[in-house]
Amino acid sequence: MKINPQFLKISKKYLFSEIEKRAAELLEKKPNADVVNLGIGDVALPLTPLVQKALAEGVEEMRKKPIGYGPGSGYSFLKQKILDVEYQKYGFGLKEIFITDGINPGICYISDLFDRDSRVGIQDPTYPLYHDLAVLLGMEKITRLPCLEKNNFIPKPPTVPLDLIYLCSPNNPTGTAMTRKDLKEWVDYAKQHKAILIFDAAYDAFIRSKDVPSSIYEIEGAKEVAIEFRSFSKTAGFTGLRLGYLILPKETGLLEYFHLRQDIKTNGVSYPVQRAGLAALSKEGRTEAMEQVNHYLRSAKEIKSLLEKRGFTCYGGVDSPYIWWKITDRDSWSFFDHLLNKFHIISIPGKGFGECGEGFVRLSCFINQETTQKALERLK
Ligand code: PLP
């Protein structure tokens, strides 16, 4: 047996295991430490009542009659609802929607379509998946797209041509979102270079700024070059259920290949989870989900304004549950250690999201009310 050598190129010191290790060391020294976790971006509230009910009903249906393999690209009832709620206005049809078990897998699925020789653009800092995935797939021509304070953390199209660009907006970890103008520059660039934009919109439900579009298809010409990814994870608390979708416009010329890829490699997403997704998209379901999103945004606002009152510079926390906290007196891992050991707060060092993340830590506001209060007390 020979292991795929690409695995050996991924850093062994995986960000989250290193954070867990350091938190475990603290608990060994101080077993009673009440650690406040503002690190991992996972939901902190239970499933909403409508989602719980629909999930249970889906299971009940399966108890009464056999419901076997569903369509690989998802049930029409869910795809139709997605169209009705968001995408019909852009003129999409059912064939252009694919239900997935989340954005992470969705991005991995689509990336199968592209040549290993592709020139890939990846934001820095950003969600680590895109880089690690490109390396695993053997795509080695990677151009970093710096997201720096002086550019409001928005990546600019480079002067060199790229084939495949992974864009995340609102971006994890900076919490900043691309405006219509920013996205138009990328759509124009992609059209000019016949490139594809992989647009990760995991946090679309958190967008509050008027000049930030909730879908890239608001930008003229985007259908020719952009594939959009959405998830129920952060919008409706589905991180543990697993449900997302992607929009693959026929204008990209990729539909036939992706249908083939899905036919070969997937058997779809479970029926009760798709039923739960349908409930989350109903009018009442969206109201319930939005209450949760607003709760996280309130926590972000309170924490950010406290830090600003104490004289710190922070970004994000407006169109996103993440606060990007600027550090001036030490590096991001040292500041992580300081917050952990002195205040028992877990953050994420900015460097874990890319070299350009140095100088910042990320605070996640996926926290309940009790944790928000504890965090505020300690940060004060
Ligand atoms: N994309 C971004 C930018 C994320 O931050 C996350 C999770 O933190 C994901 C995707 C994962 O989404 P999913 O749970 O739908 O796989």
Residues whose N, C-alpha, C, O or C-beta is under 5 A from the ligand:
A	BS01	PLP	G41 D101 G102 I103 N104 P105 Y127 C168 N172 D200 A202 S231 S233 L243 G244
